[in-house]
């Protein structure tokens, strides 16, 4: 039986969560343009924290969404840097 936290499974997870985070950034921007119910900012940040920071950053700049909010302009990259540091520390461990 394959290990749950194999490199392959982690990569699959990261691809999926980043695509999903990118999608919800697009969806929130679309809803904002139409004046409809919005996805809470904490939800967007949550998906970045659980691995979707690259998708969040890409969505933020491609859709020009949340680019005026420091919480996102600073927060997404800080989350990404922390995630990279965690990976580096796990590799060196």
N, C-alpha and C positions, 0 to 999 in steps of 0.2 A: 504494500500500500504506500502511495506517495505521501511524503511529508506535507502537512497543511501549509507550513510557512516556507515552502521551497522558493528559490529565486524565481522560477517560472510563475508560480501563483502570485507572488508579490508584484511582479511586473504586470501580470494580467489585471490585478486589482488596481494598480496605479493608473493604468491606461483607462480602465472603465471609470474610475472616480474622477479623473481629469476630464474625460469627455462629458461626464454628467455635470461637473461643475461649470464647464464651458457652456453647456446647454442651458443651465439655470441662469447664468449671466445673460445669455441671449433672451431667454424667456422674461426675465425681470425687466430688461430694457424694452422689450416689446410691450409689456404690460404698462410700463411707465409712459410710453408714447401714447397709449390708448386711454390713459387715465384710469386703469383698472386696479384691482387688488394686487399688491406687490408682495414679493418674497421678502421676508424680514432680513435685515442686514446681518443679524446674528446667524441666520441659517446659511447665508452665503459664506460667512467667515467659518462656520462649522465645517462646511464641506472642504474648505481650503485646509483647515487644521487636520482633517482625517485623510489627507493625501492629495487633495485636488488643487493645490496652490498654483501649479503651472497652468492648469485649465482656467483658474480664476484670473490669473494675470493676463493670459491670452484673451479671455473674454472681455476683461476690463478695457484693454486697449483696442481690440478689434471692433468692439461695439461702442466704444467711447462711453462706457458705463461706469459710474462711480469714480471717475478719474479726478474729481474735485474733492473727494473725501479722503482725508489723511488716514482714516481707519483702514482704507483699502490700498491707497497708494503706498503707504508704509507697511501696513499690516500683512498684505499678501507676500511681499518679498521677505519680510522678517520671518514669517512662517516657513517659507521655502528654505531660507538659510538654516533655520533650526532643523528642518527635516534633513537637509544635506549633512549637517553636523552629526545628527543622530546616526545616519547611515555610515558616515566615516568612522564614528566611534565604534559602531557594531562590527565593522570590517576589521579594525585594528584590535578588537577585543580577543 
